[in-house]
């Protein structure tokens, strides 16, 4: 049910403007509540070599989140400045808050020489697709709407109104699933299986005869 880009993931080959060495660029797409943060965290724990692009947001920081690791938490005034000074690759309003990808984050990711993972929503994925048509997009979802609602309720971070909004948004995102390259269902209690599938897609992309070449 639903989808988005973290991980609104998987690799396309990204070429910085003057580079001859392909870098795999991974975009994970998901709706809220499907477990994309858990997937990224488990990938880190298992030592997968990738560079995670941290998104900037104006929403409040949750208790278990770290600034600069989970998101860059900024004020609305600071975000407006970043827009005015063209410091963002893309941005969108998500559930009433701004989210965007800082250009310097992407430059740092490309310079790392590792596979690049971005966690973005469907709006962000569409922006990335326009900017880099060869980018590889993975739609992360869960088993169904009931499961999505259960996961969101268990987080205890949603009001009744915000819960309804997220579920309605997930329904709309699911209708745009045809824009993505892969779909992975993150089943409850099967996190490692999901991570294995993500890893398999990345590995397959590395073995392509014709590598994806994405120029930013």
Helices and strands as residue ranges (DSSP letters): E 11-15, E 23-30, H 36-45, E 50-53, E 56-57, E 72-73, H 76-84, E 88-94, E 97-102, H 103-111, E 115-120, H 122-131, E 136-141, H 145-155, H 160-174, G 177-179, E 182-185, H 191-206, E 214-215
